[in-house]
Structures are given as C-alpha cells and as structure tokens.
C-alpha cells in the first residue's frame, strides 16, 4: 500500500507521531502546522506534492535575487499595509467608537514604548491582579487620555501576560466599569479582544519599522469633533449566538458564527474569514471582534503571505518577496522562540 500510495504512508506516520505526543489531541494527518484550517482538495494535493518533492529530491525554489525594483515594491507594499491598518485603528469598529480606539492606539503606539514602567512591573510575580497593580501602583508616562492606557502599556511591555486568564478577566472587569449599562459579559470580552488586537498590531508595526530601518509611520489623527459610533451595539448584532470557548483547546472567547449580512455589509474576504474561524488557529482569538480581526487579516496577507500562496511551501510567495515560505516559517519560529511567545 505504501508503494502505491506514499501519501497514505506519510499520513500514517504523522498520525502516530501526533498521537504519541498528545493522546488526547485530535490527529493532524495532513502535514499542516497545528491550527491550520482544513484546505480544499486542490490545496492538499499541492502541499503534499511540494513537500514530497522536497523530501525526495531536495528541490526548492531558489531565493529570488534582490534588486532595487523588488526592494522598492516590497517597501511600498509594506508601508501601504501599515498605513491602512493604523487608519482602521483610529476609526470606529465593532463595539467601540472611534475616539476610544484612537486614544488607545495612540497609547500603544507612542506611549508604551517609551514608558519606564516596564522594569517596575516585572517585580509582580502573581499575574492575578496585574491589571489593577499596573494601574494603581506604577507610575507611567502617558501619551493619551484613554481610560485603559495602563493596559496598553501592560500588553505592549509584557506580552506574556496576554495568555494569562486572570489578566484578561481583570481587563474585562475594568471595561465593565467603563461600560456598565446596556452591555453584558460577551460585549465586555469582545471589547477586550478589540483593544488587545489594536495594542498588539501597534507594537508590531512600530517594532517592524524600527528593525527594518523604516521611519516610524505616523498614527493618523482622530480628526472628527464627535466620535464616530461603533458599528454594533451588541454581540448579537453580528453573531448568530453567544461567544464560544472550547476549554479543551483554549480559555479565550471566539466568535461562533458571523451573520451573513455582516459579511456582505463590510465586504469580508470569505477565504480570509474562514481562515480565522478554525478553533485552534491563532487568528480565531481575534474573531470576537470581527471587523478589527479582518483589518488585521488583510495586513497579514501583505506582511506574511496570501492564503492562495500558502500551499507552495518551498516556493517564493510573491513577486515582491525573496524568501520561500519554509524560510519564512523558520524565521518566525526563531523569533517566537527568542521572545518566549507561544503565539
């Protein structure tokens, strides 16, 4: 059987390895990183063909030689993607108006990186009350008037706190005090996700520009006299049911099913959105705030790769790129390992 169908043999090996590693886990038989959604048959065939060809012959598409034209095209595409993402953060979105988002983005983008609070915050070993401690017992240098500005500092300077459920619950409690009326726990959790994505993306753009030698792209100003209202008033406005949590996989809330009319209204890219919906995928944790999540996903297609190119594991994913996808994954793994970040 293995000679007639080498893919079957390879699939059995993957199942055995995965089962030995975690007997409770669902097997991952398609040589896909954990968290990747089940692709269509054509993509499966492309991935298997690419991987088997590399395994048997060592083939991979050579890195494309750098040139002024490719470097300039890449630079242009990156800057445009960063500008579009930052512009989205100073406008309205899911459950928060434009002023709240703009002030929080300003703090995450400008204030958190220069604040000297980071060293003071490291003395707290127990993360249970970190958000409160960060607010009351540490002196910050702020750049905005956001009611959650200290949380922006906590997320930017201590990203490992995000994976802690007690920190997240404390953040949700803070939000509930700012928005006590007409909202429930799902709305407060969605707001926390919305702000968390903003903070993470702001520090990502800022640090990328620094590392790449690009002048820091300015955060657009919030120019309207009155804040532009949020797109929705409750989670039920865009979701067919309450937020979900699969405690066997994660503790954080994710969106159940997005209403079709919302996808049409905001012209969602269906492939991108489907990518965000897989339970074990990292982008699913942002889905509770769908329009904020979609802004991030569009940014991802430029900074990482488009989904249509994901199957070409040993190929260069775009005309403005130099590395193959496999090399990109190695770089990402090295970075995440160095940062002790399991995202």
QUISULCOR-V505481 format. One record per residue. N is the residue number from 1. RES is the residue in one letter. SS is DSSP state (a for helix, b for strand, c for the rest). PHI is phi in whole degrees, 0 to 359 (999 if undefined). PSI is psi in whole degrees, -180 to 180 (NA if undefined). Layout:
n=N res=RES ss=SS phi=PHI psi=PSI
n=N res=RES ss=SS phi=PHI psi=PSI
This chain:
n=1 res=X ss=c phi=999 psi=-38
n=2 res=X ss=c phi=292 psi=-33
n=3 res=X ss=c phi=289 psi=-39
n=4 res=X ss=c phi=287 psi=-30
n=5 res=X ss=c phi=220 psi=79
n=6 res=X ss=a phi=299 psi=-28
n=7 res=X ss=a phi=296 psi=-36
n=8 res=X ss=a phi=296 psi=-43
n=9 res=X ss=a phi=299 psi=-46
n=10 res=X ss=a phi=295 psi=-37
n=11 res=X ss=a phi=295 psi=-40
n=12 res=X ss=a phi=296 psi=-40
n=13 res=X ss=a phi=299 psi=-45
n=14 res=X ss=a phi=298 psi=-41
n=15 res=X ss=a phi=298 psi=-45
n=16 res=X ss=a phi=297 psi=-45
n=17 res=X ss=a phi=298 psi=-45
n=18 res=X ss=a phi=294 psi=-38
n=19 res=X ss=a phi=292 psi=-40
n=20 res=X ss=a phi=296 psi=-36
n=21 res=X ss=a phi=291 psi=-38
n=22 res=X ss=c phi=206 psi=98
n=23 res=X ss=c phi=295 psi=-24
n=24 res=X ss=c phi=276 psi=-16
n=25 res=X ss=c phi=282 psi=157
n=26 res=X ss=c phi=280 psi=135
n=27 res=X ss=c phi=295 psi=152
n=28 res=X ss=c phi=239 psi=84
n=29 res=X ss=c phi=273 psi=7
n=30 res=X ss=c phi=245 psi=21
n=31 res=X ss=c phi=51 psi=47
n=32 res=X ss=c phi=244 psi=144
n=33 res=X ss=c phi=301 psi=143
n=34 res=X ss=c phi=307 psi=134
n=35 res=X ss=c phi=102 psi=-10
n=36 res=X ss=c phi=279 psi=138
n=37 res=X ss=c phi=289 psi=157
n=38 res=X ss=c phi=294 psi=117
n=39 res=X ss=c phi=277 psi=168
n=40 res=X ss=c phi=293 psi=167
n=41 res=X ss=a phi=302 psi=-42
n=42 res=X ss=a phi=299 psi=-42
n=43 res=X ss=a phi=292 psi=-38
n=44 res=X ss=a phi=302 psi=-45
n=45 res=X ss=a phi=297 psi=-40
n=46 res=X ss=a phi=295 psi=-43
n=47 res=X ss=a phi=296 psi=-49
n=48 res=X ss=a phi=299 psi=-41
n=49 res=X ss=a phi=297 psi=-43
n=50 res=X ss=a phi=293 psi=-45
n=51 res=X ss=a phi=291 psi=-45
n=52 res=X ss=a phi=295 psi=-39
n=53 res=X ss=a phi=298 psi=-41
n=54 res=X ss=a phi=294 psi=-41
n=55 res=X ss=a phi=295 psi=-37
n=56 res=X ss=a phi=273 psi=-34
n=57 res=X ss=a phi=241 psi=-13
n=58 res=X ss=c phi=78 psi=10
n=59 res=X ss=c phi=290 psi=138
n=60 res=X ss=c phi=207 psi=152
n=61 res=X ss=c phi=290 psi=124
n=62 res=X ss=c phi=299 psi=151
n=63 res=X ss=c phi=303 psi=138
n=64 res=X ss=c phi=286 psi=133
n=65 res=X ss=c phi=298 psi=140
n=66 res=X ss=c phi=291 psi=152
n=67 res=X ss=c phi=208 psi=162
n=68 res=X ss=a phi=299 psi=-39
n=69 res=X ss=a phi=294 psi=-46
n=70 res=X ss=a phi=293 psi=-41
n=71 res=X ss=a phi=298 psi=-42
n=72 res=X ss=a phi=290 psi=-38
n=73 res=X ss=a phi=296 psi=-44
n=74 res=X ss=a phi=297 psi=-45
n=75 res=X ss=a phi=300 psi=-44
n=76 res=X ss=a phi=298 psi=-45
n=77 res=X ss=a phi=294 psi=-38
n=78 res=X ss=a phi=294 psi=-49
n=79 res=X ss=a phi=297 psi=-41
n=80 res=X ss=a phi=297 psi=-42
n=81 res=X ss=a phi=296 psi=-41
n=82 res=X ss=a phi=295 psi=-43
n=83 res=X ss=a phi=297 psi=-42
n=84 res=X ss=a phi=295 psi=-39
n=85 res=X ss=a phi=294 psi=-46
n=86 res=X ss=a phi=295 psi=-37
n=87 res=X ss=a phi=297 psi=-39
n=88 res=X ss=a phi=296 psi=-32
n=89 res=X ss=a phi=284 psi=-17
n=90 res=X ss=c phi=260 psi=6
n=91 res=X ss=c phi=250 psi=177
n=92 res=X ss=c phi=288 psi=162
n=93 res=X ss=c phi=205 psi=-135
n=94 res=X ss=c phi=302 psi=-77
n=95 res=X ss=c phi=241 psi=3
n=96 res=X ss=c phi=240 psi=142
n=97 res=X ss=c phi=282 psi=173
n=98 res=X ss=a phi=295 psi=-35
n=99 res=X ss=a phi=291 psi=-43
n=100 res=X ss=a phi=299 psi=-45
n=101 res=X ss=a phi=294 psi=-43
n=102 res=X ss=a phi=295 psi=-42
n=103 res=X ss=a phi=294 psi=-41
n=104 res=X ss=a phi=292 psi=-42
n=105 res=X ss=a phi=298 psi=-39
n=106 res=X ss=a phi=299 psi=-42
n=107 res=X ss=a phi=294 psi=-44
n=108 res=X ss=a phi=292 psi=-34
n=109 res=X ss=a phi=276 psi=-39
n=110 res=X ss=a phi=250 psi=-41
n=111 res=X ss=a phi=279 psi=-44
n=112 res=X ss=c phi=295 psi=-35
n=113 res=X ss=c phi=289 psi=-24
n=114 res=X ss=c phi=255 psi=-5
n=115 res=X ss=c phi=287 psi=142
n=116 res=X ss=c phi=271 psi=11
n=117 res=X ss=a phi=287 psi=-19
n=118 res=X ss=a phi=303 psi=-45
n=119 res=X ss=a phi=296 psi=-38
n=120 res=X ss=a phi=295 psi=-36
n=121 res=X ss=a phi=288 psi=-22
n=122 res=X ss=c phi=290 psi=-16
n=123 res=X ss=c phi=287 psi=-15
n=124 res=X ss=c phi=273 psi=114
n=125 res=X ss=c phi=274 psi=-36
n=126 res=X ss=c phi=274 psi=115
n=127 res=X ss=a phi=280 psi=-1
n=128 res=X ss=a phi=305 psi=-45
n=129 res=X ss=a phi=247 psi=30
n=130 res=X ss=a phi=300 psi=-43
n=131 res=X ss=a phi=298 psi=-41
n=132 res=X ss=a phi=292 psi=-44
n=133 res=X ss=a phi=299 psi=-43
n=134 res=X ss=a phi=298 psi=-31
n=135 res=X ss=a phi=279 psi=-43
n=136 res=X ss=a phi=263 psi=-30
n=137 res=X ss=c phi=248 psi=3
n=138 res=X ss=c phi=236 psi=137
n=139 res=X ss=c phi=273 psi=121
n=140 res=X ss=c phi=252 psi=158
n=141 res=X ss=c phi=253 psi=108
n=142 res=X ss=c phi=264 psi=156
n=143 res=X ss=c phi=243 psi=-2
n=144 res=X ss=c phi=214 psi=179
n=145 res=X ss=c phi=252 psi=19
n=146 res=X ss=c phi=298 psi=135
n=147 res=X ss=c phi=293 psi=-13
n=148 res=X ss=c phi=245 psi=25
n=149 res=X ss=a phi=295 psi=-34
n=150 res=X ss=a phi=292 psi=-30
n=151 res=X ss=a phi=291 psi=-36
n=152 res=X ss=a phi=301 psi=-41
n=153 res=X ss=a phi=297 psi=-42
n=154 res=X ss=a phi=297 psi=-43
n=155 res=X ss=a phi=291 psi=-43
n=156 res=X ss=a phi=290 psi=-45
n=157 res=X ss=a phi=272 psi=-20
n=158 res=X ss=c phi=222 psi=70
n=159 res=X ss=a phi=297 psi=-24
n=160 res=X ss=a phi=294 psi=-18
n=161 res=X ss=a phi=290 psi=-24
n=162 res=X ss=a phi=299 psi=-34
n=163 res=X ss=a phi=281 psi=-1
n=164 res=X ss=c phi=266 psi=123
n=165 res=X ss=a phi=294 psi=-34
n=166 res=X ss=a phi=293 psi=-38
n=167 res=X ss=a phi=297 psi=-45
n=168 res=X ss=a phi=298 psi=-44
n=169 res=X ss=a phi=296 psi=-35
n=170 res=X ss=a phi=293 psi=-38
n=171 res=X ss=a phi=297 psi=-44
n=172 res=X ss=a phi=299 psi=-39
n=173 res=X ss=a phi=297 psi=-40
n=174 res=X ss=a phi=298 psi=-43
n=175 res=X ss=a phi=296 psi=-39
n=176 res=X ss=a phi=297 psi=-30
n=177 res=X ss=a phi=284 psi=-28
n=178 res=X ss=a phi=280 psi=-30
n=179 res=X ss=c phi=233 psi=68
n=180 res=X ss=c phi=284 psi=-22
n=181 res=X ss=c phi=255 psi=146
n=182 res=X ss=c phi=66 psi=11
n=183 res=X ss=c phi=231 psi=160
n=184 res=X ss=c phi=233 psi=-173
n=185 res=X ss=a phi=298 psi=-37
n=186 res=X ss=a phi=298 psi=-41
n=187 res=X ss=a phi=295 psi=-43
n=188 res=X ss=a phi=296 psi=-40
n=189 res=X ss=a phi=292 psi=-38
n=190 res=X ss=a phi=296 psi=-41
n=191 res=X ss=a phi=298 psi=-40
n=192 res=X ss=a phi=297 psi=-41
n=193 res=X ss=a phi=297 psi=-44
n=194 res=X ss=a phi=302 psi=-48
n=195 res=X ss=a phi=289 psi=-36
n=196 res=X ss=a phi=298 psi=-41
n=197 res=X ss=a phi=295 psi=-41
n=198 res=X ss=a phi=300 psi=-48
n=199 res=X ss=a phi=298 psi=-45
n=200 res=X ss=a phi=297 psi=-43
n=201 res=X ss=a phi=291 psi=-38
n=202 res=X ss=a phi=298 psi=-45
n=203 res=X ss=a phi=291 psi=-32
n=204 res=X ss=a phi=296 psi=-46
n=205 res=X ss=a phi=296 psi=-46
n=206 res=X ss=a phi=299 psi=-48
n=207 res=X ss=a phi=289 psi=-34
n=208 res=X ss=a phi=296 psi=-45
n=209 res=X ss=a phi=300 psi=-41
n=210 res=X ss=a phi=297 psi=-47
n=211 res=X ss=a phi=292 psi=-33
n=212 res=X ss=a phi=273 psi=-3
n=213 res=X ss=c phi=74 psi=25
n=214 res=X ss=c phi=261 psi=135
n=215 res=X ss=c phi=305 psi=138
n=216 res=X ss=c phi=303 psi=125
n=217 res=X ss=c phi=287 psi=125
n=218 res=X ss=c phi=293 psi=141
n=219 res=X ss=c phi=286 psi=127
n=220 res=X ss=c phi=301 psi=149
n=221 res=X ss=c phi=281 psi=149
n=222 res=X ss=c phi=277 psi=107
n=223 res=X ss=c phi=262 psi=-18
n=224 res=X ss=c phi=281 psi=143
n=225 res=X ss=c phi=296 psi=-42
n=226 res=X ss=c phi=252 psi=145
n=227 res=X ss=c phi=295 psi=142
n=228 res=X ss=c phi=283 psi=131
n=229 res=X ss=c phi=292 psi=157
n=230 res=X ss=c phi=298 psi=158
n=231 res=X ss=c phi=290 psi=-31
n=232 res=X ss=c phi=229 psi=158
n=233 res=X ss=c phi=255 psi=-15
n=234 res=X ss=c phi=202 psi=163
n=235 res=X ss=a phi=299 psi=-34
n=236 res=X ss=a phi=294 psi=-16
n=237 res=X ss=a phi=290 psi=-26
n=238 res=X ss=c phi=237 psi=-11
n=239 res=X ss=b phi=246 psi=146
n=240 res=X ss=c phi=282 psi=-9
n=241 res=X ss=c phi=200 psi=-176
n=242 res=X ss=c phi=291 psi=166
n=243 res=X ss=c phi=297 psi=148
n=244 res=X ss=b phi=250 psi=155
n=245 res=X ss=c phi=215 psi=117
n=246 res=X ss=c phi=266 psi=97
n=247 res=X ss=c phi=294 psi=-16
n=248 res=X ss=c phi=285 psi=-18
n=249 res=X ss=c phi=244 psi=-40
n=250 res=X ss=c phi=202 psi=168
n=251 res=X ss=c phi=256 psi=-20
n=252 res=X ss=c phi=283 psi=157
n=253 res=X ss=c phi=281 psi=144
n=254 res=X ss=b phi=228 psi=161
n=255 res=X ss=c phi=287 psi=141
n=256 res=X ss=c phi=287 psi=-83
n=257 res=X ss=c phi=226 psi=125
n=258 res=X ss=b phi=283 psi=137
n=259 res=X ss=c phi=295 psi=141
n=260 res=X ss=a phi=298 psi=-36
n=261 res=X ss=a phi=294 psi=-27
n=262 res=X ss=a phi=289 psi=-42
n=263 res=X ss=a phi=301 psi=-41
n=264 res=X ss=a phi=289 psi=-42
n=265 res=X ss=a phi=300 psi=-42
n=266 res=X ss=c phi=258 psi=9
n=267 res=X ss=c phi=53 psi=52
n=268 res=X ss=c phi=295 psi=140
n=269 res=X ss=c phi=285 psi=114
n=270 res=X ss=a phi=295 psi=-37
n=271 res=X ss=a phi=294 psi=-43
n=272 res=X ss=a phi=297 psi=-44
n=273 res=X ss=a phi=294 psi=-41
n=274 res=X ss=a phi=299 psi=-35
n=275 res=X ss=a phi=299 psi=-35
n=276 res=X ss=a phi=282 psi=-9
n=277 res=X ss=c phi=268 psi=-11
n=278 res=X ss=c phi=289 psi=131
n=279 res=X ss=c phi=308 psi=-45
n=280 res=X ss=c phi=270 psi=-1
n=281 res=X ss=c phi=283 psi=144
n=282 res=X ss=a phi=297 psi=-31
n=283 res=X ss=a phi=286 psi=-15
n=284 res=X ss=a phi=296 psi=-25
n=285 res=X ss=a phi=289 psi=-15
n=286 res=X ss=a phi=264 psi=-7
n=287 res=X ss=c phi=292 psi=-18
n=288 res=X ss=c phi=296 psi=-20
n=289 res=X ss=c phi=241 psi=81
n=290 res=X ss=a phi=298 psi=-43
n=291 res=X ss=a phi=287 psi=-33
n=292 res=X ss=a phi=294 psi=-42
n=293 res=X ss=a phi=299 psi=-42
n=294 res=X ss=a phi=294 psi=-37
n=295 res=X ss=a phi=300 psi=-41
n=296 res=X ss=a phi=293 psi=-42
n=297 res=X ss=a phi=297 psi=-40
n=298 res=X ss=a phi=297 psi=-39
n=299 res=X ss=a phi=299 psi=-41
n=300 res=X ss=a phi=298 psi=-37
n=301 res=X ss=a phi=295 psi=-26
n=302 res=X ss=a phi=272 psi=-47
n=303 res=X ss=a phi=285 psi=-29
n=304 res=X ss=c phi=251 psi=-83
n=305 res=X ss=c phi=187 psi=159
n=306 res=X ss=c phi=284 psi=150
n=307 res=X ss=a phi=299 psi=-32
n=308 res=X ss=a phi=297 psi=-21
n=309 res=X ss=a phi=263 psi=-3
n=310 res=X ss=c phi=295 psi=-28
n=311 res=X ss=c phi=288 psi=-26
n=312 res=X ss=c phi=279 psi=77
n=313 res=X ss=c phi=295 psi=-33
n=314 res=X ss=c phi=249 psi=33
n=315 res=X ss=c phi=232 psi=155
n=316 res=X ss=b phi=284 psi=126
n=317 res=X ss=c phi=282 psi=-14
n=318 res=X ss=c phi=200 psi=164
n=319 res=X ss=c phi=295 psi=-28
n=320 res=X ss=c phi=266 psi=10
n=321 res=X ss=c phi=254 psi=163
n=322 res=X ss=c phi=241 psi=-42
n=323 res=X ss=c phi=275 psi=154
n=324 res=X ss=b phi=283 psi=168
n=325 res=X ss=a phi=297 psi=-39
n=326 res=X ss=a phi=301 psi=-41
n=327 res=X ss=a phi=293 psi=-36
n=328 res=X ss=a phi=298 psi=-42
n=329 res=X ss=a phi=295 psi=-38
n=330 res=X ss=a phi=296 psi=-44
n=331 res=X ss=a phi=298 psi=-42
n=332 res=X ss=a phi=296 psi=-41
n=333 res=X ss=a phi=296 psi=-42
n=334 res=X ss=a phi=296 psi=-41
n=335 res=X ss=a phi=294 psi=-49
n=336 res=X ss=a phi=298 psi=-37
n=337 res=X ss=a phi=294 psi=-41
n=338 res=X ss=a phi=294 psi=-33
n=339 res=X ss=c phi=272 psi=-1
n=340 res=X ss=c phi=53 psi=43
n=341 res=X ss=c phi=244 psi=122
n=342 res=X ss=c phi=265 psi=19
n=343 res=X ss=c phi=279 psi=NA
